[in-house]
């Protein structure tokens, strides 16, 4: 079915979502990370980036917050850029665990691979794979450069968040060394964990994440910088990873009700990818029991349903002026 949606319709849906949910008080900040516990719980921003680079922004879309687990998408892309799709499947995998994002049990249950680069274990493995092997400084430069490419502008390390994360990442330390025990980490475990902790502590905006989502939706071509970031053949692979486990154990419910693959982070950010149409991001610190922003979920879901869009409906959609 052919369907046309105007830019003004998208703007109106985003405006309605913002007004409808800006006073929502459900959820609470991620208080197990001290820095995140103290972020203003009333912050709320929405950003949509279309394939021509048009940006639709509302509220606190330029506020710089902790990227947290949304960064797993970026590093998975870097691993795909450096190794290719088949190698990523062999070295990490692409299966959902059906368990929480920081599950140790998932590693014990699946001894042959860390399941997916979008849970903690697979993301630490992905950081261990970043080239050049054995050089922390150059690996970090590659991680930041990749995120800058995808978002069209550079993230900034939030040093206080990095210190807060490093002081409380006991579970992830266990994951890193358990991966080593099963020969599923490909560089020094402590270095790999530190890189992962640092990347989660990068400051990002909803606008930057919407540009990244649009870059994935646009077959690797950043619609703002007009730079080809990765080969277009990788976009379906990336989108499938996000669709499979973007909301962890709530992923099925999310796709069923929203129709858009999206990745969350406990910092309050959500990044969605609508192939061929746009990238969308929303940010609000209070999260639910699975670590997903309550208001960001509500906003993105409302916009998708209002526009009648879903990756599953088979429509050929054109965005008009």
Phi, psi and omega per residue, in radians:
X1 nan 2.264 3.082
X2 -1.462 2.383 -3.088
X3 -2.456 2.404 3.104
X4 -2.051 2.367 3.094
X5 -2.271 2.318 -3.117
X6 -1.560 2.742 3.077
X7 -1.038 -0.655 -3.138
X8 -1.133 -0.585 3.069
X9 -1.148 -0.715 3.116
X10 -1.131 -0.770 3.122
X11 -1.058 -0.753 -3.117
X12 -1.149 -0.724 3.109
X13 -1.098 -0.712 3.119
X14 -1.155 -0.714 3.136
X15 -1.132 -0.751 3.109
X16 -1.078 -0.747 -3.140
X17 -1.092 -0.753 -3.130
X18 -1.080 -0.850 -3.113
X19 -1.144 -0.635 -3.065
X20 -1.220 -0.617 -2.976
X21 -1.978 -0.011 -3.048
X22 -1.138 -0.409 -3.140
X23 -1.744 0.104 3.120
X24 -1.095 2.384 -3.098
X25 -2.048 0.264 -3.130
X26 -1.302 2.726 3.123
X27 1.408 3.094 3.078
X28 -2.626 2.724 3.124
X29 -1.034 2.699 3.118
X30 -1.245 1.565 -3.004
X31 -1.387 -0.122 3.084
X32 -1.342 -0.177 2.975
X33 -1.989 1.875 -2.992
X34 -0.886 -0.720 -3.127
X35 -1.059 -0.777 -3.090
X36 -1.194 -0.529 -3.136
X37 -1.074 -0.475 -3.040
X38 -1.697 0.035 3.102
X39 -1.256 2.492 3.124
X40 -0.979 2.035 -3.060
X41 -1.237 -0.219 -3.105
X42 -1.575 -0.087 3.108
X43 -1.088 2.456 -3.104
X44 -2.807 2.130 3.138
X45 -2.451 2.639 3.098
X46 -2.320 2.426 3.053
X47 -2.490 2.395 3.071
X48 -2.221 2.293 3.105
X49 -2.041 2.083 3.141
X50 -1.487 2.980 -3.045
X51 -1.187 -0.312 3.086
X52 -1.645 0.108 3.136
X53 1.604 -0.063 3.081
X54 -1.065 2.319 3.130
X55 -1.969 2.328 3.042
X56 -2.001 2.060 -2.994
X57 -2.264 2.399 3.094
X58 -2.415 2.564 3.052
X59 1.101 -2.377 -3.017
X60 -1.558 0.847 -3.080
X61 -1.245 -0.272 3.129
X62 -1.831 0.086 3.088
X63 -1.252 2.338 -3.103
X64 -1.610 1.975 -3.091
X65 -2.099 2.974 -3.136
X66 -1.226 2.141 -3.084
X67 -1.157 -0.582 3.116
X68 0.842 -2.292 -2.968
X69 -1.265 -0.209 3.035
X70 -1.079 -0.475 3.134
X71 -1.112 -0.320 3.113
X72 -1.077 -0.580 3.088
X73 -1.119 -0.793 -3.098
X74 -1.074 -0.778 -3.110
X75 -1.272 -0.552 3.018
X76 -1.070 -0.695 3.093
X77 -1.118 -0.714 3.116
X78 -1.089 -0.734 3.095
X79 -1.112 -0.692 3.087
X80 -1.133 -0.692 3.119
X81 -1.118 -0.674 -3.048
X82 -1.517 -0.490 -3.020
X83 -2.069 -0.444 -3.067
X84 1.628 2.858 -3.018
X85 -1.155 -0.729 -3.070
X86 -1.181 -0.718 -3.134
X87 -1.157 -0.679 3.100
X88 -1.075 -0.712 3.126
X89 -1.101 -0.707 -3.127
X90 -1.230 -0.720 -2.999
X91 -1.510 -0.457 3.137
X92 -2.176 -1.080 -3.098
X93 2.075 3.130 -3.111
X94 -2.509 0.444 -3.114
X95 -1.675 2.480 2.985
X96 -1.288 2.504 3.117
X97 -1.495 -0.473 -3.025
X98 1.281 0.147 -3.107
X99 -2.129 2.931 3.128
X100 -0.960 2.741 -3.025
X101 -1.078 -0.435 -3.085
X102 -1.888 0.451 -3.033
X103 -1.208 2.246 2.982
X104 -1.476 -0.586 3.136
X105 -1.002 -0.617 -3.131
X106 -1.063 -0.627 3.124
X107 -1.193 -0.728 -3.130
X108 -1.168 -0.581 -3.115
X109 -1.338 -0.558 -3.072
X110 -2.096 1.413 -2.993
X111 -1.299 -0.230 -3.056
X112 -1.498 -0.358 3.092
X113 -2.854 2.836 -3.097
X114 -1.411 0.284 3.021
X115 1.412 -1.100 -3.064
X116 -2.814 2.562 3.108
X117 -1.265 -0.012 -3.092
X118 -1.795 0.208 2.877
X119 -2.032 2.940 -2.990
X120 -0.967 -0.812 -3.090
X121 -1.060 -0.854 -3.134
X122 -1.168 -0.565 3.130
X123 -1.227 -0.668 3.064
X124 -1.131 -0.708 3.061
X125 -1.084 -0.738 3.124
X126 -1.055 -0.708 3.088
X127 -1.126 -0.614 3.110
X128 -1.162 -0.467 -3.118
X129 -1.404 -0.363 -3.060
X130 -0.978 2.296 3.130
X131 -1.567 2.564 0.080
X132 -1.461 2.447 3.114
X133 -1.091 2.383 3.026
X134 1.533 -0.045 -3.096
X135 -2.114 1.699 -3.051
X136 -1.043 -0.761 -3.079
X137 -1.123 -0.764 -3.120
X138 -1.265 -0.605 3.060
X139 -1.085 -0.771 3.125
X140 -1.091 -0.751 3.093
X141 -1.016 -0.706 -3.141
X142 -1.168 -0.684 3.123
X143 -1.110 -0.822 -3.116
X144 -1.199 -0.715 3.131
X145 -1.091 -0.673 3.125
X146 -1.135 -0.783 3.115
X147 -1.114 -0.691 3.103
X148 -1.076 -0.759 3.091
X149 -1.028 -0.837 -3.053
X150 -1.191 -0.647 -3.067
X151 -1.629 -0.187 3.137
X152 1.400 -0.056 3.073
X153 -2.776 2.848 -2.960
X154 -1.455 2.473 2.948
X155 -1.351 2.946 3.099
X156 -2.293 2.280 -3.141
X157 -1.130 2.257 3.025
X158 -1.626 1.719 -2.976
X159 -1.051 -0.680 -3.137
X160 -1.122 -0.655 3.095
X161 -1.187 -0.730 3.119
X162 -1.035 -0.762 3.119
X163 -1.151 -0.697 3.141
X164 -1.134 -0.760 3.118
X165 -1.126 -0.792 -3.082
X166 -1.104 -0.560 -3.108
X167 -1.374 -0.237 -3.030
X168 -2.180 0.189 -3.005
X169 -1.606 0.745 -3.088
X170 -1.076 -0.729 -3.123
X171 -1.096 -0.741 -3.133
X172 -1.192 -0.522 3.054
X173 -1.106 -0.723 3.097
X174 -1.085 -0.733 3.139
X175 -1.068 -0.806 -3.084
X176 -1.038 -0.762 -3.092
X177 -1.372 -0.474 3.021
X178 -1.181 -0.678 3.044
X179 -1.055 -0.714 3.102
X180 -1.077 -0.699 3.140
X181 -1.053 -0.586 -3.132
X182 -1.702 0.190 -3.138
X183 0.989 0.699 -3.133
X184 -2.029 0.359 3.013
X185 -2.263 2.451 -2.859
X186 -2.021 0.247 3.036
X187 -2.677 -3.068 -3.123
X188 -0.996 2.215 -3.089
X189 -1.027 -0.770 -3.128
X190 -1.143 -0.700 3.088
X191 -1.102 -0.777 -3.107
X192 -1.119 -0.712 3.105
X193 -1.138 -0.724 3.129
X194 -1.104 -0.728 3.103
X195 -1.076 -0.738 3.119
X196 -1.101 -0.793 -3.136
X197 -1.091 -0.718 3.122
X198 -1.142 -0.750 -3.103
X199 -1.146 -0.606 3.097
X200 -1.195 -0.334 -3.105
X201 -1.658 0.116 3.089
X202 -1.262 2.461 3.072
X203 -1.519 2.301 -3.071
X204 -2.439 2.823 3.077
X205 -1.999 2.816 3.069
X206 -1.057 -0.624 3.112
X207 -1.086 -0.802 3.124
X208 -1.067 -0.709 -3.138
X209 -1.202 -0.595 3.093
X210 -1.170 -0.606 3.076
X211 -1.166 -0.717 3.087
X212 -1.086 -0.801 3.103
X213 -1.025 -0.691 3.124
X214 -1.191 -0.604 3.099
X215 -1.103 -0.725 3.077
X216 -1.159 -0.748 -3.133
X217 -1.144 -0.405 -3.048
X218 -1.789 0.505 3.104
X219 0.974 0.727 3.028
X220 1.498 -0.062 3.103
X221 -1.622 2.010 3.120
X222 -1.178 2.041 -3.045
X223 -1.247 -0.274 3.128
X224 -1.603 -0.884 -3.136
X225 -1.438 -0.277 -3.089
X226 1.108 0.399 -3.140
X227 -1.752 2.359 3.066
X228 -1.377 1.971 -3.016
X229 -1.572 -0.692 3.110
X230 -2.588 2.859 -3.116
X231 -1.104 2.358 -3.073
X232 -1.024 -0.438 -3.139
X233 -1.148 -0.301 -3.127
X234 -1.450 -0.332 -3.066
X235 -1.004 -0.817 3.111
X236 -1.085 -0.567 3.111
X237 -1.144 -0.794 -3.134
X238 -1.128 -0.795 -3.123
X239 -1.104 -0.636 3.126
X240 -1.163 -0.676 3.082
X241 -1.053 -0.794 -3.139
X242 -1.114 -0.780 -3.109
X243 -1.085 -0.595 -3.035
X244 -1.284 -0.629 -2.984
X245 -2.547 0.339 -3.070
X246 -1.067 -0.517 3.117
X247 -1.983 0.411 3.121
X248 0.947 -2.265 -3.048
X249 -1.268 -0.071 3.078
X250 -1.820 0.197 -3.024
X251 -1.089 -0.739 -3.134
X252 -1.071 -0.801 3.104
X253 -1.065 -0.699 -3.131
X254 -1.093 -0.882 -3.129
X255 -1.112 -0.669 -3.135
X256 -1.071 -0.681 -3.041
X257 -1.680 -0.373 -3.070
X258 -1.939 -0.597 3.141
X259 1.363 0.192 -3.116
X260 -2.293 2.251 3.011
X261 -1.102 2.292 -3.115
X262 -2.613 2.635 -3.138
X263 -2.082 2.388 -3.088
X264 -1.938 2.910 3.026
X265 -2.544 2.613 -3.091
X266 -1.229 -0.120 3.014
X267 -1.303 -0.143 3.094
X268 1.873 0.000 -3.119
X269 -1.623 2.563 3.000
X270 -2.338 2.314 3.117
X271 -2.101 2.124 -3.130
X272 -1.958 2.638 -3.121
X273 -2.192 2.020 3.030
X274 -1.915 1.714 -2.990
X275 -0.895 2.267 3.087
X276 1.375 -0.097 -3.062
X277 -2.113 -0.991 -3.091
X278 -2.938 2.895 2.886
X279 -1.895 2.526 -3.120
X280 -2.363 2.482 3.079
X281 -2.472 2.526 3.002
X282 -2.363 2.685 -3.076
X283 -2.457 2.284 2.992
X284 -2.833 2.240 -2.987
X285 -1.096 -0.669 -3.075
X286 -1.128 2.258 -3.067
X287 -2.065 2.859 3.096
X288 -1.577 -3.000 -3.044
X289 -1.170 -0.340 3.124
X290 -1.664 0.021 3.101
X291 1.581 0.379 -3.090
X292 -1.958 2.321 -3.118
X293 -1.004 2.213 -3.102
X294 -1.180 -0.933 -3.078
X295 -1.196 -0.619 3.126
X296 -1.115 -0.734 3.087
X297 -1.049 -0.870 -3.096
X298 -1.035 -0.740 -3.092
X299 -1.154 -0.859 -3.100
X300 -1.145 -0.722 3.127
X301 -1.084 -0.735 3.136
X302 -1.089 -0.792 -3.115
X303 -1.073 -0.804 -3.132
X304 -1.083 -0.789 -3.109
X305 -1.236 -0.654 3.108
X306 -1.075 -0.688 -3.134
X307 -1.470 -0.163 -3.136
X308 1.194 0.616 -3.084
X309 -1.836 2.512 3.042
X310 -2.843 2.495 3.086
X311 -1.202 -0.205 -3.055
X312 -1.731 -0.105 -3.003
X313 -1.560 -0.112 3.050
X314 1.329 0.088 3.139
X315 -1.231 2.532 2.946
X316 -1.677 1.833 -2.984
X317 -1.801 2.351 3.058
X318 -2.087 2.318 3.059
X319 -1.659 2.189 -3.108
X320 -1.921 2.919 3.122
X321 -1.184 nan nan
